[in-house]
Amino acid sequence: MKNLRLFSFLIISVSLLSFSKTFAQQYTRWKLPEGAIARFGKGRIKALAYFSDGARLAVKSTIGIWIYDVRTGEELDLLTGDMWGDRAMAFSPDGKTVAVTSGSIVRLIDLHTMNEKDVLAGHKFQVYAVAFNPSGEILASGGNDNTVRLWNTDTGELLRVLTGHIGYAQLLAYAPNGKMLASAGSGKDNTLYLWDTHTGKLLRTITEHPSRISSITYSPDGLTLASASWNGEIHLWDVHTGKRKQILAGHTRGVAAAVYAPDGKTLVSASIDKTIRLWEMPSGNLQKTLTGHLSAVRGVIYSPDGSTLVSRGDDETIRFWDADTGKLLKTITGHTFLVRSVAFSPEGRTFASSEMADYTIPLRDTQTGELLKTLVGHTDYVGSVIYSPDGTTLASGSWNGPIRVWNVQTGELLKTLIGHERGAPSLAYSSDSTTLVSAGWDRTIRLWDVQTGQLLKATQVSGANSRISLSPDGNTLAVGTDEHVIRLWDTHTGKIKATLKGHTRPVTSVAFSPNSYLLASGSGDKTIRLWHVDTGERLLTFPEQLSGVRTIAFSPDGQTIVSGTSAEIYISDLTTGKHTRTLTGHADRVQSVAFSPDGKMLISGGIEGTVMLWDLTQFRAENLKFQKTK
């Protein structure tokens, strides 16, 4: 344990650097919340839709709707706020209106003025799907109140309510002539419902579908309904008889989406098996298979003229393909999945984030936001990143177990540390940067020699999903687990010197104060607790937050604690024991927070797939209340 004696950082004071007008990616500063300097990552992709002119693509993400120039792939606009909803969207055939779901309501928005035209309220709970009829005069909406509702888009009048769904109405598709509407449910309701749109009568149900339905679409001639399935098949049905005409099989995993070409000669399917398949119609012969996405392909659409296919995948890329040749034309990047970990370099000039879309780790310049380099080598999602105190290396843990150590200057992979059976969600460096401590989901704490990659010691712990923090003086390792307690380990003897009890839910984060005297812990019980490290005494419990605490961090001066919860970041003063400021802007749970070395900036990562930089100069706390008595 000789390498774990000191853990004190050399803090180099750096001034808060403002972003210049030549900032590399202007969209990172669009529609920012108060106090935020920049947003990195465009959120997770939820849906794609072409504008009627075929020149623009709308991409619904977890933070809003991005508008792209189809020709160049350039970002044109970002539509954010409650008005733009959170789940589904549909464009009217004339391209003048977009319907966006927002909880239990549907908003109709004028695409010329970007103003709200109408609000359609009537569903009791969440609205999952919307679809315009071919003339654009009627909008169908499906919700988890097990109903489909038809609305007049000019007046907002509710025309009729279609009842009969066993489960939620999650999928909708109009027949090309508008006389029939198909819907599909959720969960174990593997049923297709066909409705007469004029009378609202249920014409027939198709119950022979073998598994959960993921997508439904009519053929352009209206005679066939295609339903994609999570068992990897696409079923083609005669809409008049309800009988199965054909099964398209070939995908090795579930089919997430299927769509007909505008001329009806091709059916395209996107699958969890990372492929896109083009099937000749009506023969059902496989024409070609498109590969390139690193993860599951969740959606695919045709351009209005049928010349281009656009796909979206769990690698958070949007890919454009030539529909005839299958050639990849362009790829839009920048959308991100869950950001589980963020970290500043010791001198504050760069920051790293685990954006978990393509298994890479971007390193960015704090001043300009410029992408300096990308660390490539992980083969699964990255769950943790941490700089060494001397700033020369960066360690990262992945979901499939291996920990990787990188040269920060060159981006070179120096070592791969193999030992954890599963991922290592929490890492800590020793003060001399020679030893790395990792906590794994396999219920072990491991110590590694960074230079050689050798495993120095492994200790079994009783709780799963451990979160660790090493005191700056190197004397204590704090381990918080799902057993609701924090154990303090003496790094010199390897023995437990205290067990801190009080939380009523799993401990999700632990952090030492810069002077090593205090420990803060966050929990799913919505509280942050402050402990005296030497005595184990609980000094303070901060007021409950709106939801469970996901992450916490001390400011470099030790006077402030910052915590991340459901979608808020709380700044709390140790002097008063109260929250002094709330930062809002993330669309979902905040997974990680970190201070810049001078305490003037905060970086945060959210489950919606964005990294935020915040200016904290106006939020500084007063004095540290708890000092160690001599």
N, C-alpha and C positions, 0 to 999 in steps of 0.2 A: 504493500500500500504506500510505498515511498513516493509514488507519483501523485498521490492525492493529499498533499500537505497544504497546498495553498490554492486558492481559486479566485485571485483578485485580478480584475481586469485593469489594464492601463487605459483609462478613459481619455481619449483625445477630444478636446472640445472643438466642435465644428459648428459653424453658424448655420441657421436654417436657410436652405438654398431654395430660391424661388425658381419656378419653371419659366424658361424663356419662351418667346414667341416662336422660336424655331424648334420647339419641342417635337420630337420625332413623330409621335402619333397623337394628333389633335383630339381624336375621339376619346382618349383617356381622360379628358377634362370636360366632357359633355355631361350636362345634367347632374352635377355633383351635389351631394348634401352639404350643409353648412359645416365648415371646418375641414372638409376634405380637400386635398391638394390634387390627387389624381386617383383614377380607378384603373387597375390593370385586370384584364380578363373581361370578356363580354357576357359572362354568365353561361349557364348550361342551355343548350339548344332544346326547345320543346316542340317547335313546329315550323314548317316552311310553307310559303304561299307566294305565287307570282302575282304581281299587279297585272291588270288586263292588258297593258301595253307591252308586256313581255320584256320591258327594259329594266324593271326593278324587281328585287326579291325582298320579301318581308320575312324576317327570321324572328320568331317569338322565342325569347330567352327568359331566364329566371329574373332578369333585372329590367326587362322592357322589350320593346320591339325594335330591332335594328333594320334599317332600310339600306340595301346594297345596290350599287350600280352593277347590273349583270355583266356588262361588257368588260369593265375594269376590275370588278370585285371590291371597289372602294366603298367605304362607309359614307352614306349620304346623310343619315339622321338616326337619332335614338329617341324613341317615344317612351317616356316613363311616367309614372304616377298611377294612382288608382284607376284613372279612366281607361288605362290600357290593359287592365285585367291580369289574370294570373294563370289561366289554363288553356282555353281554346280560342281560335279565331277563324273567321271565314270572310272572303271578299265577295261582294256582290258581282254578278256577271258583267255589269256595265262599268265596274271599277271605280264607282263613286263612293261606295260605303264599305266599311269594314265592321263586322260584328265581333266584339271581344267579350269574353265571359269574365266576370269579376264576382267571385263568391256565388251567391244565389241569383244574381241579376245578369242581364246581357245589355251591353252598351252598344249603340249604333253611332258610329263616328264618321263624319264627313271627311273624306280623304283630300278634298280640295282645301278646306279651311282648317282641318284637324280639330274641329270642334265637335262636341257631343250633340248628336241630333235627337236621340231618344234613349230612354232607359226602360228596358222590358223587365218588369218584376212580376213574379208569380210563382216561380219554383220555391219550394220550401227550404231546400238545401243547395249544395254545390251543383252548378251547371257544368257538365262535362263536355258537351259537344254542341256545335252550331253548324247549320247548313242552309244556304240560300236555295230556293227553287230556281229553275232555269231562267225565269223572267225577272227574278230579283224582287218580286212583289211579296213573297212570303219567306219568313225565316223559321226554320225548325230548331228547337233547342231540346236537348236531352239532359236530365238531371238525376241526382241520386234520391229523388223522391219517387223514382220509378215511373216517371211520366215523360212523354214527349209533348211539347207545346208548339203550336203553330201561331205565328204572329204576322199581322199586317205591317210591313216595313214602312209604309207611308204614314200610317196613323198611330202605330204602336199598339193597336188593338189586339187582344188575345182572341184568336179565331176559334180555336178548339183545343181540347186537351185529350191526348191519346193515352188511354190507360190499358193495362194488361201485362206490362213488363213484370217479370218475376224479380229481376235484379235491376240495378242502375242502368239507365239508358245512356251508354257511353259512346256509341258509334252511330252515325247517321249518314245516309246517302240518298239523294234524290235520283229518280229515274230521269233520263234525258228529256222526256216529254212532260215531266213534272206531275204526272198523275199518280205516281206511286212513290212511297217513301220506305226505305229499308232502315231498320234499327237493330242494334244488337246490345246485349246486356253485359253483365260483369260476373266475375266469380264463377260459380258453377252453373250459371244460366247460359248454356251453350246453344242458345236459341236465336234464330233470325226471325224478325217480325216484319211483315210486309203490310203496309197501310194504304188505304185509299185516301189521298190527300184532300179530295173534295168533300167526302162524307165523314172522314175520320174513322171509318170502319176498318177493323183488322181483317184483312183479306185471308191471310194464312200465316201459319208459323212453320218454320223448318227446324225440326228438332233432331235431325240426324247428324248434326255437326259433332265430330268426335271429341273435340277439346275446346278450350277457351278461344274465343274469337278475338283477333287483334285488329282486323281491318276489313272493311266492306266497300265494294265499288261496283257500279253498273258498267256494263259494256256500252259503247257509244250507241249501239242500235237498241239498247234497252231490253234485250231479250235474255240477257244473262246477268246474274249477280255472282261476283267473285268474293269469297270470304277467305281471308288468310287465318291461319291457325298457329297456336303456340306449339303444336306437335310437328311443325315443319312442312305442313301441306297447304296447298291452296285448293279450295273446292269451288267448282263452277256449278251453278244451279239454274234451272229453267224457272224464270220468274212467274210463269203462268201456271205451271203444274207443281212447282215446288220440289221437283225431282232432281237428283244429282246427275249432272251431265258428264262430269270428268273430275279427276283428281290429279293435280300437278305435284309430283313428288321429286325430291332431289336435294333440297336443303337438309343439312344435317342437324340443324337446331330450329327453334321457332321462327316463324315468319312474322315480322313486325308490321309490315305494310305491303300492299299490292295496289297497282294502279294500271289502268288501260292507257295505251297510246291514243291520241285523239282520233286516229283513223281506225282504231279497233283491231289492228293487225298484230299487235304485240301486247302482252301483259308483262309487267315488270314487278318483281318481288324483292324486298329487302329483308335480310335475315340476321338473326343473332349470330349466325355462323360467319359473319364478317363479309358476306358476299351479296352481290346484286345479280339476279338472274333474269334474263329476257326470254320469254316463252312465245313461240309463234302461235297465233290464233287463226283458225279454230283448232288446228291440229294438236296443240299442246306440246309440240316438240321444243326442246331447249335449244335456243339459238346461240347464246353466249353467256358467260359468267364474268362479271366485273369484280376485280379485287383491288384492294388498295387501302381500305379502311383498316385501322389497327385494332378496332374493337367492333362490337355489335353495330350493325346498320339499323337505325330505328325508323327511318322514313325515306321515301323517294317520291318525287313528283316530276311531271313533264312540263316543259315550257309550253306556252299557249300554242306555238306553231309545231310542236312535236319534235323539234330538231335536237333538243337538249334534255338530258336527265339531270336532276339535282338530288343529291342524297345527303343525309345527315347521319352521323355515327356517334357512338359513345366516346370516340377519340376527339369529339367536339370539333370536327372539321366539317365544312360544307364542300362537297365535291361536284364539279360540273363535268358531265360526260357527253360525248357525241353519241346520240341515240342510234345512229346507223352503224358506226364503226366500233363503239365502245371505248374509244380513246378518251383518256382523262384530259380535260381541257384546262381546268384551273382548280385550285384549292383555296378556300378561305379559311384562315386560322385566326386564333385570338380568343375563341370561345373556350371556356374552361369548365371543368367539373368541380368537384369538391376541393376547396383549398384547406388542407388540414394543418399546415404548418408554415410559418413565416419567420424570417430572422434577418436582423441587421448584421453587417460585418462589424468587427470591433471598433473600427475607426469611423463607421457610419457612412462610408462612401458608396457602398453597394448593399443590396438586399436580395435575398433568395426566397423562393416560395415553392411549395409543392402543389402545383395546380392540377395534377392528377388526371390529365386528359390523355397525353401521349407518353406518360412515364418519364418525362424529362423534367429538369429543374432549371428554370431561367434565372440568370443573375442580371440584375438591372442596376443602372447608375441612379443613385438617389437624387442627384441634381437634375438630370435631364429625362429620366425615365427610359433612357436608351437601353435596349437589350445588348448586354456586353458579350455574353456567351451563354450557351445552353449545354448543360451537363446531360450526356446521353449514355445510357448503359443499363438502366433498370428495365426489367421485363414485366413489371407489375406496378400498380399504383404506388406513388411515393407518399408516405404518411408522416414523415418527420424530417426536418432539416435543421442543422445547427452549425455555426461557424466555430472554429477553434479560437481560443482566446488570442493567439498570436496572429490570427487572420490568414494563415497560410493554407489551411485545409478546411473542407466542409464535409460533414458526415450526413448521410441520409439513410433512412430506413424505409423499406418497402413492405407491402402487404404480404409478399410471398416469402419473407424471411431475411434474405441477405441485406447486410448493411454495407454501404459503399462509402469510401473515403476519397475525396477529390482534391486535386491541386487547384486552388482558387484562381491562380494567375493563368494557368494554361488550359484548365478544364480537363486535364488528364485524370483518368481513373487510376488511383494509386493502389488501393487495396479493396478486396471484397471480403467481408467478414461473414462467414457462414457458421451458424450454430443454432440460431433461433428457429424453431420448427414453424413458426408463423411470424407475422410481422412484428416490428419493433416500433411501437407508437411513441416512444419517449427516449430521448438521448441526452447525455450530458458529458461535457469535456472536463478534464482536470485542468487546473490553472496553468500547468506547464505545457498543455496541449499534447502530451504524450500518451495519455490514457483516455479511453472512451468508455462510458458506462451506458448500457442499453437495458431497457425494460421491455420484455416481449409479451405477446399474448399467450405464450406457452408457459407463463407463470415463472419465468426465470429472470434474474438480474445478472448481467454478464459484464465483465471487465476485459477490455481489449488493449493490447499494445498497438498504438496507431501506426508506428513505424514498421513493425514486422507483421502486423495482422494477427498475432498470436493471441489466443484466448488465455487470459491470466487467471480468471476465476469465474465460476458460475454458481449462483445461489438460488435455490428454489424458494419461492414465496407462495403464501397460501392463497392470496387473492389474484384474480385475473385482471387484465387490462390495467396494469400498474402504470402510474404516472410518477416520474422521478424528478428531483431537483438536487443538485449538489451545492452545498453552501460555498460562498466565495472564499472562505478560509480553508476549504478542503477537508474539514473535520467531520462533516455530517452529510449523510445521504438521506433525503426524505423520500419515502415511498408511499404513495396514496393508492388504495385499491378499491375494488367493489365491495369490500367488507365494511365500508363506512369509516375506516380508521386510517390514520397516518402513522407509519412506523419510522422512527429515526434511528439510523444505523451509524455506529461509530466507524469511520473509514479506516482507522488505524488497527482496531481490534476485530472488526467485522461482526461485532455483536450489536444487538438491538439495545439502545439505551433509553428509549421511551416509546410508548404507544399513546397517540393522541386520539381521544374519543370525544364524540359530540355530534358529528354529522349523522343524519338519519337516512342518507342515500349514498350511493357510491361517490367516492372522491374522484373528481375529474381533472384536477390541476393542483399543483403545489409549486410555490416559489419562495425563495429566500430573499430577505432584504439584503441590500449591498453590504451591510456591516455584519451579516451572518447571525444577528441576534434574534431576528424575528422570522417566522414562517407564516405565509398566507396559504390557505387551502380553499378551493372552490368545490362545490358539490352539486349533485342533482337535487338536493333539498333546497336549492335557490339561495343558499347563504354563502358568504365568505367569512371564514374565521381566522383570527390572528392569534398566533401562539408564541410564547417565549421559548426559544430553542433549548436553553439550559435547564429550565425548570419544568417545561411541558405545560405550563399554566396557559389557559385560554384567556387572552387579554381582552378580546373584543369580538363581537359578532355583528357584522354589518347588516343593515336592513335587508329583508328578503327582496330579491329581484323578481322580475316577471316570470322567469323560467329558470331552469337549471343552469348553473354556471359551467361553461365549457372550458374556459381558459382564463388565467390571471397572470399579471406581471407587475413587479415593483418598478417604480421610476428609479433612475440612477441615483437620485438624491435620497431615496428611501422615504419620501414624504407622501407618496401617492400610490394607490393600487388601481390598476385598470383591469376590468373583467369583461368577458364577452358572454352573452347569453343567447336568447332566441334570435333576435335580430338587432339587439342594442349593445352598445359598449358603455359601461358605467365607469366614470372616474370618481374615485372615492378618496376622501381626505383622512389620513390617520389621526390628525389632530382632533377632529370632531366625530370621527366614526360614521360620517354620513356621505351619501353620494352627492357630489357637487356638480356633476355635469353628465348628460347622456348624449352620446353620439349615435345618430340614426342614419342609415343609408344602406346597410346590408339588407338583402331581401329575405335572408333566412339565417340560421344559426351561425354565430361567430365562433369559428373553431380555434383561432390562434391570434394572439396579440403580442407585440414586442415593441419596446422603446428604442429609439435611437440612442447612441451613447451619451449625447448631451441632453437627452430628455425633452427635446423640443419637437420631436416628431413621433408619431405612433404609426405602426403598420398593423393591419388586421386582415385576416383571411376568413372567408365565409363559405358555407356549404353550397351557396348558390353559384360559386365559382368565380368570385372576384377578390382582388387584393386592393385594399384602400390605404392611401397615405393621408395622414391627418396632421394639421398644424396645431400643436398644443401650447403655443406660446401664451395664449390668452387664458389657459386653464390651469396655470401653475398653482400648487397648493402652498400652504403657509409653512408650518414647522412640524417636525417629527415629534410626536408625543412620547413615544416609548423609546427611551435610551437605556442602555445597559448601565446599571449602577456599579461603581467601583468598590 
